[in-house]
Amino acid sequence: MSETVPLPRLPTSSTPAKIVHYDVICITAHLASTAEALAKELQYYSGVSCDKIIAVSDLAGAKMGSGGATLDALVMVVEHLSSLNGDPYHNEQRLKGKRILILHTGGNTYNPASWLPSTQCASDGRPQTAIELLFQTLHAIGTPPKDEDCELWVCSSEMLVTSGLDLVESVESALDWSQRGMTIFSQAIPVHQAASHGVLKLGPSVRNCVHPVEKFKYRTDGSTLQNDGFVLVGSGSGRVAMACGLVRMDYSAASVYFGLHVVAPFSSCTSFGVDDGMIVTPFSLFLHVIPALLGDEDYKCRNYNDTHFKLLTTHLSGRFPLHTVLASSSLSDNNSAVTYVHSIPDAIQYTRCSVFNSKANSSGNGKGNNGNDGGSIVLNSMLQGNGQVSPRSVVLNCAIGGDEWDIGSNSVVVGIHDKHGQLSVPDNCVAQEVFITGEHKRTTTVVSYGIQDDWNLEFNDENATFCGEKWTDFLTKTGLLPDQIWTLSPASRTLASAKLFCATSLDTSKKNAFWWWSTDPTVIQQGRQEFLTTSIDLRYSLLDLAKHADLTQEFQRMHDLQFQMDSVFIRHVLLNRQHVALLDVYERCAARNEQRIYPLLDEIAMSTSDMDVVARTLAHVADVLAAFAGKGRGLRSGPARNPAWQNALELLTKEESRKEGIHQMAKIRDEWRKRGPDMMIRASRHYEGGGQRLILAATSTCHQFIPQTECPWEEGMGAWAVATAPARLDLS
């Protein structure tokens, strides 16, 4: 497969009618580095408007549960708002009039599926993430809070919206979130699926799609749900309301929930409780808070202290109403409003979602290579050289080149960077290159496992596999001993704890990283020797990577690949005179401070002798300068005769000196950019002026192509002539 000319960008979703503004967005994660990386990434999202983004991690490295993490985040928000207003204490009154989002991101550090590209595209033609689609949904259902109220949203990033803007349109037109207290989003699912979820017993509808919640059950069989009245009215015996990870609280609910920060043991889930010597006591928003709010004394909390649950019930029971907004019950079994991604198979199912595939095209530059259900999906990847991607495989954020590389059928390849060739991924396997935290910024490891491998089975279990084969077969094939793979006791020896993956460099060949897949005895022997000579400290398990993966570098690689593909696309559009606007690309470069866009456009301008192409490219440099300067920095229209630019502009008019003129303009531009946004706008005017000079020079050659003989006006005053010529009209 060789690099091809990029096709027009993928079909895009419509831009949401509104973008609601948040006063505070709080992102929670298990690790501080993960929360900070995700918070930084969110700042680049053009569809997110927010005054403050706060990164919050689990306290003391302890799991806090969704309820504890929500409480800790809410305390952080109140502390931030209180300090802004000069309050010497946590003043929950500062929540009034505010719109706040608490976004829980889950614990899978090195595979944040909701933050990775999907086959749905944003309005700028870029592969869209599930988080962006989630924000579009929140924009549709958000309402400005009244001065004495607030709007607090709590959402899980593992809840991925799968029905696209159809859901946005339905919630915007039909679903009402303005009721008092706490409101949970729910969707109708077949009763046989309830054994894997939490479901709600609903009272009679009070408004369109809005129901009071009467009971909650978790992972309950269908017959029990039918007997206890959980089946939705009008659905026969088929559907129940599944609680989803999207919750809204008004001020009455948020202030009561905030009050838990002074109630032991729940206060242990705040920094003040930990600093007071308390041990974190985790609790769940759905498994503990909702039953307590309903006053359900009969609800049996798994692995939870009965005394703690009674305290929670005492503090919350009946304090505010609990409703649910039920998504359309007409959704088919295979077209749910949301899905949850906890594992690689879940992520694959989400990526292959038929809704997204129906909206995507193939793209030769790797932006999206989608076929039907049997086709492959290539997103945000550069595939070069001679190789193949087999059917039903997914390639994401990869740069693969060289010869004889092969991606097997039904496999998933994420983040692999290998231009050396001969990379081979078997069928039904996952291969992923992960950045590792440390002094060396380009240190990675390449992990692999089978699509259907169970990470938590002990290796001597008859159903335990690695890359689809039994552990006994793997050990026999490689000659490795269990003690050489695991440092834990036999009872804890699982795929998740197997230290199989060696540290390497981003730029090295990856063909031998999967030596255990080879059928060549020489390759296996060499791989085994290198494995055994690698220090145990430089080998990682899947559990280790949850602590050591560097998500900041993962995002940086993703954006670097995006820029590489944008570069190919920009070059193609300009040099081939394509009628495609590129302002969205330039605005994205400005948002990420992508300085490489300037030398790219300089190189394009100097690579051609076509005056129209050079003129258009200079005008695009002006667009880039304006994008980097930002709005409100000055007018694009204005004079372009500054003495510092005069010599460079004069050099543009002659072909033999044009490259030197472009080079001099770039030097002046870079000097002016250092002096601030106002100077960038002034520089953009001179790039516009440079383009105009080239247009003038081109039109002055008209006498070479238009004959002046036999002109009708030479016949006398009574003659008429009709002339047709391109024209430009500037409107302001």
LINLINTA-V126423 format. One record per residue. RES is the residue in three letters. SS is DSSP state (helix for helix, strand for strand, loop for the rest). PSI is psi in whole degrees, 0 to 359 (NA if undefined). OMEGA is omega as a letter, one per 20 degrees, with the letter a starting at -180 (* if undefined). Layout:
# LINLINTA-V126423
<<RES/SS/PSI/OMEGA> <RES/SS/PSI/OMEGA>>
This chain:
# LINLINTA-V126423
<<MET/loop/120/r> <SER/loop/161/r> <GLU/loop/133/a> <THR/loop/166/r> <VAL/loop/133/a> <PRO/loop/139/r> <LEU/loop/167/r> <PRO/loop/149/a> <ARG/loop/161/a> <LEU/loop/154/r> <PRO/loop/145/a> <THR/loop/158/r> <SER/loop/153/r> <SER/loop/149/r> <THR/loop/132/a> <PRO/loop/148/a> <ALA/loop/334/a> <LYS/loop/154/r> <ILE/loop/110/a> <VAL/loop/149/a> <HIS/strand/135/r> <TYR/strand/140/r> <ASP/strand/319/r> <VAL/strand/135/r> <ILE/strand/128/a> <CYS/strand/120/r> <ILE/strand/124/a> <THR/strand/147/r> <ALA/strand/165/a> <HIS/loop/319/a> <LEU/loop/145/r> <ALA/helix/320/a> <SER/helix/324/r> <THR/helix/313/r> <ALA/helix/318/a> <GLU/helix/320/r> <ALA/helix/318/r> <LEU/helix/322/r> <ALA/helix/319/r> <LYS/helix/319/r> <GLU/helix/320/a> <LEU/helix/332/r> <GLN/loop/337/a> <TYR/loop/351/a> <TYR/loop/120/a> <SER/loop/338/a> <GLY/loop/14/a> <VAL/loop/123/r> <SER/strand/122/a> <CYS/strand/144/r> <ASP/strand/323/a> <LYS/strand/133/r> <ILE/strand/125/a> <ILE/strand/130/r> <ALA/strand/127/a> <VAL/strand/131/r> <SER/strand/161/r> <ASP/loop/141/a> <LEU/helix/138/r> <ALA/helix/25/r> <GLY/helix/11/a> <ALA/loop/144/r> <LYS/loop/133/a> <MET/loop/347/a> <GLY/helix/162/a> <SER/helix/326/r> <GLY/helix/315/r> <GLY/helix/319/r> <ALA/helix/323/r> <THR/helix/317/r> <LEU/helix/314/r> <ASP/helix/316/r> <ALA/helix/319/a> <LEU/helix/321/r> <VAL/helix/319/r> <MET/helix/320/r> <VAL/helix/313/r> <VAL/helix/319/r> <GLU/helix/318/r> <HIS/helix/311/a> <LEU/helix/323/r> <SER/helix/317/a> <SER/helix/326/r> <LEU/helix/327/a> <ASN/loop/8/r> <GLY/loop/17/r> <ASP/loop/136/r> <PRO/loop/10/a> <TYR/loop/171/r> <HIS/loop/108/a> <ASN/loop/97/a> <GLU/helix/346/r> <GLN/helix/337/a> <ARG/helix/351/r> <LEU/helix/338/a> <LYS/loop/136/a> <GLY/loop/5/a> <LYS/loop/151/r> <ARG/strand/124/a> <ILE/strand/143/r> <LEU/strand/127/r> <ILE/strand/116/a> <LEU/strand/109/r> <HIS/strand/130/a> <THR/loop/1/r> <GLY/loop/186/a> <GLY/loop/1/a> <ASN/loop/91/a> <THR/loop/313/a> <TYR/loop/7/r> <ASN/loop/63/a> <PRO/loop/81/a> <ALA/helix/323/a> <SER/helix/346/r> <TRP/helix/4/a> <LEU/loop/158/a> <PRO/strand/146/r> <SER/strand/179/a> <THR/strand/354/r> <GLN/strand/138/a> <CYS/strand/148/r> <ALA/loop/176/a> <SER/loop/341/r> <ASP/loop/11/r> <GLY/loop/2/a> <ARG/loop/141/r> <PRO/strand/128/a> <GLN/strand/146/r> <THR/strand/161/r> <ALA/helix/330/r> <ILE/helix/320/r> <GLU/helix/319/r> <LEU/helix/325/r> <LEU/helix/318/r> <PHE/helix/326/r> <GLN/helix/321/r> <THR/helix/316/r> <LEU/helix/325/r> <HIS/helix/321/a> <ALA/helix/324/a> <ILE/helix/352/a> <GLY/loop/145/r> <THR/loop/142/r> <PRO/loop/125/a> <PRO/loop/149/r> <LYS/loop/165/a> <ASP/loop/326/a> <GLU/loop/11/a> <ASP/loop/178/r> <CYS/loop/167/r> <GLU/strand/105/a> <LEU/strand/115/r> <TRP/strand/136/r> <VAL/strand/125/a> <CYS/strand/147/r> <SER/strand/131/r> <SER/loop/348/r> <GLU/loop/350/r> <MET/strand/103/a> <LEU/strand/129/r> <VAL/strand/124/a> <THR/loop/350/a> <SER/loop/19/r> <GLY/helix/210/a> <LEU/helix/351/r> <ASP/helix/319/r> <LEU/helix/318/r> <VAL/helix/314/a> <GLU/helix/323/a> <SER/helix/316/a> <VAL/helix/330/a> <GLU/helix/326/a> <SER/helix/334/a> <ALA/helix/329/a> <LEU/loop/135/a> <ASP/loop/122/a> <TRP/loop/13/a> <SER/loop/6/a> <GLN/loop/161/a> <ARG/loop/153/r> <GLY/loop/221/a> <MET/strand/138/r> <THR/strand/131/a> <ILE/strand/139/r> <PHE/strand/136/r> <SER/strand/159/r> <GLN/strand/151/a> <ALA/strand/129/r> <ILE/strand/157/r> <PRO/strand/143/a> <VAL/helix/331/a> <HIS/helix/344/r> <GLN/helix/352/a> <ALA/helix/341/a> <ALA/helix/347/a> <SER/helix/4/a> <HIS/loop/174/r> <GLY/strand/136/a> <VAL/strand/157/a> <LEU/strand/141/r> <LYS/strand/124/a> <LEU/strand/147/r> <GLY/strand/180/r> <PRO/strand/145/a> <SER/strand/133/r> <VAL/strand/334/r> <ARG/strand/179/a> <ASN/loop/115/r> <CYS/loop/4/a> <VAL/strand/126/a> <HIS/strand/145/r> <PRO/strand/149/r> <VAL/strand/130/a> <GLU/strand/322/a> <LYS/strand/163/r> <PHE/strand/136/r> <LYS/strand/149/a> <TYR/strand/127/r> <ARG/loop/62/a> <THR/loop/144/a> <ASP/loop/157/a> <GLY/helix/321/a> <SER/helix/320/r> <THR/helix/318/r> <LEU/helix/320/r> <GLN/helix/317/a> <ASN/helix/328/a> <ASP/loop/6/r> <GLY/loop/26/a> <PHE/loop/343/a> <VAL/loop/135/a> <LEU/loop/139/r> <VAL/loop/132/r> <GLY/loop/358/a> <SER/loop/12/a> <GLY/loop/234/r> <SER/loop/23/a> <GLY/loop/334/a> <ARG/strand/148/r> <VAL/strand/166/a> <ALA/strand/111/r> <MET/strand/128/r> <ALA/strand/131/a> <CYS/strand/164/a> <GLY/strand/50/r> <LEU/strand/116/a> <VAL/strand/140/r> <ARG/strand/136/r> <MET/strand/139/r> <ASP/loop/188/a> <TYR/helix/323/a> <SER/helix/322/r> <ALA/helix/317/a> <ALA/helix/320/a> <SER/helix/323/r> <VAL/helix/316/r> <TYR/helix/320/r> <PHE/helix/327/a> <GLY/helix/344/r> <LEU/helix/343/a> <HIS/helix/351/r> <VAL/helix/12/a> <VAL/loop/116/r> <ALA/loop/143/j> <PRO/loop/5/a> <PHE/helix/334/r> <SER/helix/345/r> <SER/helix/345/r> <CYS/helix/21/r> <THR/loop/159/a> <SER/helix/328/r> <PHE/helix/321/r> <GLY/helix/316/r> <VAL/helix/318/r> <ASP/helix/342/r> <ASP/loop/8/r> <GLY/loop/7/a> <MET/loop/152/r> <ILE/loop/132/a> <VAL/loop/128/r> <THR/loop/101/a> <PRO/loop/152/r> <PHE/loop/156/a> <SER/loop/143/r> <LEU/helix/322/a> <PHE/helix/318/a> <LEU/helix/337/a> <HIS/helix/312/a> <VAL/helix/312/a> <ILE/helix/312/r> <PRO/helix/323/r> <ALA/helix/320/r> <LEU/helix/324/r> <LEU/loop/355/a> <GLY/loop/31/a> <ASP/loop/87/a> <GLU/loop/339/a> <ASP/loop/349/a> <TYR/loop/128/a> <LYS/loop/111/r> <CYS/loop/124/a> <ARG/loop/132/r> <ASN/loop/38/a> <TYR/loop/137/a> <ASN/loop/126/a> <ASP/helix/325/r> <THR/helix/317/r> <HIS/helix/318/a> <PHE/helix/322/r> <LYS/helix/322/r> <LEU/helix/319/r> <LEU/helix/319/r> <THR/helix/318/r> <THR/helix/320/a> <HIS/helix/330/a> <LEU/helix/331/a> <SER/loop/121/r> <GLY/loop/8/a> <ARG/loop/333/r> <PHE/loop/157/a> <PRO/loop/155/r> <LEU/strand/120/r> <HIS/strand/169/r> <THR/strand/146/r> <VAL/strand/116/a> <LEU/strand/120/r> <ALA/loop/160/a> <SER/loop/124/r> <SER/loop/2/r> <SER/loop/358/r> <LEU/loop/137/r> <SER/loop/168/a> <ASP/loop/330/a> <ASN/loop/10/a> <ASN/loop/64/a> <SER/loop/159/a> <ALA/loop/324/a> <VAL/strand/162/r> <THR/strand/166/a> <TYR/strand/137/a> <VAL/loop/108/r> <HIS/loop/348/a> <SER/loop/171/r> <ILE/helix/313/r> <PRO/helix/322/r> <ASP/helix/316/a> <ALA/helix/322/r> <ILE/helix/316/r> <GLN/helix/320/r> <TYR/helix/315/a> <THR/helix/325/a> <ARG/loop/8/a> <CYS/loop/131/a> <SER/helix/332/r> <VAL/helix/316/a> <PHE/helix/318/a> <ASN/helix/329/a> <SER/loop/347/a> <LYS/loop/9/a> <ALA/loop/151/r> <ASN/loop/171/r> <SER/loop/154/r> <SER/loop/121/a> <GLY/loop/343/r> <ASN/loop/11/r> <GLY/loop/4/r> <LYS/loop/330/r> <GLY/loop/109/a> <ASN/loop/86/a> <ASN/loop/140/r> <GLY/loop/210/r> <ASN/loop/196/a> <ASP/loop/336/r> <GLY/loop/2/a> <GLY/loop/179/r> <SER/loop/162/r> <ILE/strand/122/r> <VAL/strand/120/a> <LEU/strand/133/r> <ASN/loop/48/a> <SER/loop/149/r> <MET/strand/111/r> <LEU/strand/119/a> <GLN/loop/173/r> <GLY/loop/202/a> <ASN/strand/111/r> <GLY/strand/181/a> <GLN/strand/150/r> <VAL/strand/115/a> <SER/loop/164/a> <PRO/loop/150/r> <ARG/loop/23/r> <SER/loop/159/a> <VAL/strand/126/r> <VAL/strand/124/a> <LEU/strand/128/r> <ASN/loop/44/a> <CYS/loop/153/r> <ALA/strand/99/a> <ILE/strand/132/r> <GLY/loop/193/a> <GLY/loop/196/a> <ASP/strand/155/r> <GLU/strand/34/r> <TRP/strand/150/a> <ASP/strand/126/r> <ILE/strand/117/a> <GLY/loop/168/a> <SER/loop/142/r> <ASN/loop/32/r> <SER/loop/163/r> <VAL/strand/125/a> <VAL/strand/121/a> <VAL/strand/125/r> <GLY/loop/13/a> <ILE/loop/130/r> <HIS/strand/103/a> <ASP/strand/111/r> <LYS/loop/9/a> <HIS/loop/344/r> <GLY/loop/172/r> <GLN/loop/17/r> <LEU/loop/132/a> <SER/strand/124/r> <VAL/strand/121/a> <PRO/loop/172/r> <ASP/loop/149/r> <ASN/loop/34/a> <CYS/strand/158/r> <VAL/strand/132/r> <ALA/strand/127/a> <GLN/strand/132/r> <GLU/strand/129/a> <VAL/strand/130/r> <PHE/strand/144/a> <ILE/strand/139/r> <THR/loop/148/a> <GLY/loop/186/a> <GLU/loop/324/a> <HIS/loop/115/a> <LYS/loop/345/a> <ARG/loop/21/r> <THR/strand/129/a> <THR/strand/173/r> <THR/strand/152/a> <VAL/strand/118/a> <VAL/strand/156/r> <SER/strand/152/r> <TYR/strand/168/a> <GLY/strand/151/r> <ILE/loop/320/a> <GLN/loop/7/r> <ASP/loop/138/r> <ASP/loop/116/a> <TRP/loop/337/a> <ASN/loop/0/r> <LEU/loop/139/r> <GLU/strand/144/a> <PHE/loop/335/a> <ASN/loop/5/r> <ASP/loop/141/a> <GLU/loop/340/r> <ASN/loop/358/a> <ALA/loop/136/a> <THR/strand/160/r> <PHE/strand/121/a> <CYS/loop/36/r> <GLY/loop/355/r> <GLU/strand/154/a> <LYS/strand/150/a> <TRP/helix/325/r> <THR/helix/321/r> <ASP/helix/320/r> <PHE/helix/314/a> <LEU/helix/321/r> <THR/helix/317/a> <LYS/helix/319/a> <THR/helix/341/a> <GLY/loop/13/r> <LEU/loop/155/r> <LEU/loop/150/r> <PRO/helix/321/a> <ASP/helix/342/r> <GLN/helix/349/a> <ILE/helix/323/a> <TRP/loop/143/r> <THR/loop/356/a> <LEU/loop/172/r> <SER/loop/158/a> <PRO/helix/327/a> <ALA/helix/343/a> <SER/helix/14/a> <ARG/loop/96/a> <THR/strand/174/r> <LEU/loop/322/a> <ALA/loop/329/a> <SER/loop/2/a> <ALA/loop/121/a> <LYS/loop/77/a> <LEU/loop/343/a> <PHE/strand/116/a> <CYS/strand/147/r> <ALA/strand/143/r> <THR/strand/187/r> <SER/strand/148/a> <LEU/loop/326/a> <ASP/loop/356/a> <THR/loop/160/r> <SER/loop/141/a> <LYS/loop/4/a> <LYS/loop/332/a> <ASN/loop/2/r> <ALA/loop/336/a> <PHE/loop/49/a> <TRP/helix/332/a> <TRP/helix/348/r> <TRP/helix/344/a> <SER/loop/153/r> <THR/loop/1/a> <ASP/loop/118/a> <PRO/helix/328/r> <THR/helix/317/r> <VAL/helix/319/a> <ILE/helix/317/a> <GLN/helix/317/r> <GLN/helix/318/r> <GLY/helix/319/r> <ARG/helix/319/a> <GLN/helix/315/r> <GLU/helix/323/r> <PHE/helix/313/a> <LEU/helix/334/r> <THR/helix/352/r> <THR/loop/128/a> <SER/loop/145/r> <ILE/helix/333/r> <ASP/helix/341/a> <LEU/helix/14/r> <ARG/strand/144/a> <TYR/strand/149/r> <SER/loop/171/r> <LEU/helix/325/r> <LEU/helix/322/r> <ASP/helix/320/a> <LEU/helix/335/r> <ALA/helix/337/r> <LYS/helix/332/a> <HIS/helix/357/r> <ALA/strand/139/a> <ASP/loop/94/a> <LEU/helix/332/r> <THR/helix/315/r> <GLN/helix/328/r> <GLU/helix/315/r> <PHE/helix/322/r> <GLN/helix/319/r> <ARG/helix/319/r> <MET/helix/316/a> <HIS/helix/329/r> <ASP/helix/318/r> <LEU/helix/320/r> <GLN/helix/319/r> <PHE/helix/321/r> <GLN/helix/317/r> <MET/helix/324/r> <ASP/helix/322/a> <SER/helix/316/r> <VAL/helix/318/a> <PHE/helix/316/r> <ILE/helix/314/a> <ARG/helix/317/a> <HIS/helix/316/a> <VAL/helix/314/a> <LEU/helix/312/a> <LEU/helix/336/a> <ASN/loop/13/r> <ARG/loop/43/r> <GLN/loop/141/a> <HIS/loop/71/a> <VAL/loop/130/r> <ALA/loop/143/a> <LEU/loop/11/a> <LEU/helix/325/a> <ASP/helix/323/r> <VAL/helix/317/a> <TYR/helix/322/r> <GLU/helix/324/r> <ARG/helix/320/r> <CYS/helix/319/r> <ALA/helix/318/a> <ALA/helix/325/a> <ARG/loop/7/a> <ASN/loop/45/a> <GLU/loop/93/a> <GLN/loop/343/a> <ARG/helix/348/a> <ILE/helix/329/a> <TYR/helix/304/r> <PRO/helix/333/r> <LEU/helix/311/a> <LEU/helix/325/r> <ASP/helix/316/a> <GLU/helix/321/r> <ILE/helix/316/a> <ALA/helix/325/a> <MET/helix/354/a> <SER/loop/357/a> <THR/loop/154/r> <SER/loop/359/r> <ASP/loop/117/a> <MET/helix/324/a> <ASP/helix/322/r> <VAL/helix/317/r> <VAL/helix/317/a> <ALA/helix/316/r> <ARG/helix/322/r> <THR/helix/320/r> <LEU/helix/322/r> <ALA/helix/327/r> <HIS/helix/327/r> <VAL/helix/321/r> <ALA/helix/320/r> <ASP/helix/319/a> <VAL/helix/315/r> <LEU/helix/318/r> <ALA/helix/322/r> <ALA/helix/318/r> <PHE/helix/326/a> <ALA/helix/326/a> <GLY/loop/170/a> <LYS/loop/153/r> <GLY/loop/18/a> <ARG/loop/3/r> <GLY/loop/171/a> <LEU/loop/140/r> <ARG/loop/328/a> <SER/loop/137/r> <GLY/loop/178/a> <PRO/loop/156/r> <ALA/loop/54/a> <ARG/loop/29/r> <ASN/loop/135/a> <PRO/helix/330/a> <ALA/helix/337/a> <TRP/helix/348/a> <GLN/helix/313/a> <ASN/helix/316/r> <ALA/helix/319/a> <LEU/helix/323/r> <GLU/helix/325/a> <LEU/helix/340/a> <LEU/loop/332/a> <THR/loop/342/r> <LYS/loop/136/a> <GLU/helix/321/a> <GLU/helix/340/a> <SER/helix/5/a> <ARG/helix/317/a> <LYS/helix/320/r> <GLU/helix/322/r> <GLY/helix/318/r> <ILE/helix/320/r> <HIS/helix/316/r> <GLN/helix/321/r> <MET/helix/321/r> <ALA/helix/320/r> <LYS/helix/316/r> <ILE/helix/318/r> <ARG/helix/313/a> <ASP/helix/326/r> <GLU/helix/317/a> <TRP/helix/326/r> <ARG/helix/327/a> <LYS/loop/342/a> <ARG/loop/4/r> <GLY/loop/171/a> <PRO/helix/323/a> <ASP/helix/320/r> <MET/helix/332/r> <MET/helix/321/r> <ILE/helix/319/r> <ARG/helix/322/r> <ALA/helix/323/r> <SER/helix/325/r> <ARG/helix/322/a> <HIS/helix/330/r> <TYR/helix/322/r> <GLU/helix/319/r> <GLY/helix/323/r> <GLY/helix/318/r> <GLY/helix/321/r> <GLN/helix/323/r> <ARG/helix/321/r> <LEU/helix/322/r> <ILE/helix/318/r> <LEU/helix/316/r> <ALA/helix/324/r> <ALA/helix/316/a> <THR/helix/338/r> <SER/loop/350/r> <THR/loop/11/a> <CYS/helix/330/a> <HIS/helix/343/r> <GLN/helix/341/a> <PHE/loop/342/a> <ILE/loop/113/a> <PRO/loop/143/a> <GLN/loop/7/r> <THR/loop/155/r> <GLU/loop/44/r> <CYS/loop/132/a> <PRO/helix/332/a> <TRP/helix/349/r> <GLU/helix/350/a> <GLU/helix/349/r> <GLY/loop/182/a> <MET/loop/338/a> <GLY/loop/2/a> <ALA/loop/147/r> <TRP/loop/146/r> <ALA/loop/142/r> <VAL/loop/122/a> <ALA/loop/138/r> <THR/loop/129/a> <ALA/loop/152/r> <PRO/loop/148/a> <ALA/loop/157/r> <ARG/loop/132/r> <LEU/loop/118/r> <ASP/loop/125/r> <LEU/loop/139/r> <SER/loop/NA/*>>
